Amino acid sequence: MNRAPLRFFFDYVSPYSYLAWTQLPGLAERHGRPLELVPVLFAGVLNALGTTGPAEVRQKRFYIYKHTRRLAHDLGVPFVMPAAHPFNPLLALRVTAAVEDGEARQRLVSALYAAVWAGGGGLLEPERVGAVVASVGLDAQALLAASQTPAVKDQIRRNTQELLSLDGFGVPTVVVDGELFFGVDSLGHLERFLRGEDPLSREELERLRTLPVAASRLPLPSGEGGG
């Protein structure tokens, strides 16, 4: 019986996505689930929602750097801040999207994450992206060329739009069996869900989905509101 995959929506710019990735292959194997890797542009998600990323808020920026370093220590995985952050991850995302073979894409994702977050020299220059691609036995010249084609560029846009259509709002996000899990801290909840031990009933989920709003700082849509 084929089981639905864990669909991992990610962006290399996110340290939380890196930390989630260090755990996901093992988690998927424990539960007999394939992994589907879906590169998205986090900035595109933020633009669509009209929000800012945590590293774009001064107070949050310093905090998340400390927080992710501490999480990496707890998880026992390497963590080295890149030379600059945020950075433009688009080339790395497009190269990833250009790899169609699932196993090869997984190798590449691991290598690109290591380049950014495990002291591998970063991904600021196209030459560095090409070197990482070559390091996992893939044709760097061909993939760099493919990354500039309309089809691959559009794939990243479609992936990003798909995440938004699933009510996703950031990375890392894992979607499985119709349920969405956001953030590295949700991986324990994901495991319980896969074991059939989710504490949320269908009735409670529906109640939460339709919970009324009693106050809001946001303006009401035109035509809704008092006089």
N, C-alpha and C positions, 0 to 999 in steps of 0.2 A: 504494500500500500504506500503510495507516494504521499509524503507529508508536506504541507505548505512550508515554504522557506521563511527564514527570518530575513526580512528585507531591511537592510541597514542603509539609511540615508545619512550621508556624511560629507564633511568638507575638511580638507587638510588644515585650514586655518584654525580649527577648533581644538584646543588641548583636551577638552572633555571627550571629543570624538576619538582622539588618539587613545585615551585611557580606555574608553569603551571597546575599541578595536582590539586592545591587548587581551581582552577577556572573551570576546564574542566567539572566536573559533572553537574554544574549549566548551563554551556554553552550548553552542549549536551541536557539537558532537555528543555531549551528554544527553541531549534530548532527541537525537536522531533527526535533526532538521538541517536541510541545506541552507547555505548562506547566499543571499543575493545582494551584491554590493552596488549601491545606487549613488554615484557622486552628484552632489547638488551644490549650487552656489549660495552659501549662507547669506551673502550680501543681497542676493536677489530675493530671498525670503524676507529679509528685513525691509527692503524697499517696498515689497508688496504689502507688508503689514504696517508700514509707516513707523517702524520702531528702530532702535539703535542696538548694536551689539554690546555685550558686556565690556569688551575692551575699548569701546568708544566712550565710556563713561569713566572719568578719571578715578573716582573712588572705587569702582568695580574693577577697573583694570589691574591695579596693584593687588587687590584682594584675590582675584582669580588666579594670578600668577603664584601667589602663596598657596592658595587652596589646592590647585592642581599638583603642585610639587608635593604637598602633604599626602594627597590621594595616591600619587605615584609611589611614594614611600610605603603607604599602607598596602598597596597592591604588589609591591616588590618588582616594579618595572622601571627601566631607565627613564630619566626625564631631564632634559637639558633645554633651557629656553633658547629659541633661535636668536639670531643676531638682531632681528627687528620683528615687531608684532604690533598690530596686524600686518599681514603682507598679502600680496595678490596671489591667490592659489589657482587662478583660472587655467593656466597651462597644465599644471599637474592634474587638475580635474578632467580636462579634455583628453589628455593622454590616457588617463584611466578609462574614460568612456570609449576610447578607440580600441581597447582590448576586448575582444569578444569572448575569448575562452575564459571560463570561470576560474579555473585553477591559476592560470597565468595572471588574471586580474587580481586574485587574492595575493599572489606573491608580490605584485607590483604595489598594491596598497600597503602591505607591510613595509616594503622598502621605502616608499615615499614618506610614510609616517615616521619611520626611523630617521630619515634624512632631516625632518623638521624637528622632531621632539625627542630624539634619543642621541643627539650629538653628531648627526651624520652630515653636517655641513650646510643644511638649509636648502631651500628651493627658490631663492631669489633670482637666480640667473637661468636662462634656458639651457645653458651648458650643464648646469647641475642636474636639472630634470633629465636631460639626455643621459647623463652618466648613471643616474639611478636606474633608468629604464634598461640600460645595457647591463647593469650589474645583476639583473635577474634573468638574463638570457634572452631578452626581447630586442627587436630591431629598433634601435633608438631613432635612426634617421627616418624610417618609415612611419613610426608612430608620431614623431614630431610633425611630420608633414600631414598626417591624417588629422592631427589636432586642429589644423587650420582650415579644414574643409567645412562647408556649410552643414553637412549631415551631422558631424560630431558636435559642432557648436550648438546646433539645434537640439541635440540629445541632452546636453546639460540644461538647456532651457526647459525641455519637456520634463526632465527629472525633477527640476525645481518646482515646476507647476504641479506635478503630480503630488509632491509632498504637501503643497498648499491645499490641493483638492482633498487630501486626506485629513485636513485640519491640523497638519503639522505646522509648527511655528519656530523650529530651530533644529540644531544638530547637537549631539547625535540623536537620531530617532530610529527606533526599530518598530516595524509594523508586522504583525503576525496574526493570522486568524481573525482579521477585522479589528484588532486592538492595537493601540499606539502606546509606545513606551518612550519617554523622552529623558535624556540625561544618563550619565554613567551611574547615578545613584538609583536608577530604576531597574538595573539589571537583576537585582534580587527579586523585585516584583515580577519581572518577566519570567524568571525561573519558576516562581510559584504559579503563575498563570499557565505555564507549559505543563506543570504537574497537575493541573486541574484544581488548584487550591487558591484561586483568586478570591479574596474576601468580599468582592463586590458582586452582588446578585444582579440579574437583569433588571429587576424592579428598581433597585437603587441606582443603577446606571441611568435608567430612563429618568428618574427623578432628578438626578444631578444634571442631566443634559438639558432639562427644561426648567431648571430652578429660576424663579423670577429675580430680576434685578430691582432692588429697592432704592438704590442711590447710585449715582454715577458722576464722575468728574468730566465725562466725555459729552459733547453736545449731542442732543437727540437728532435723528434724521429729520429732514424737512417734513412738516406736517404732523410730527409727533411732539407733543408737549403742551404745556399749559399756556394760558394767556395771562 
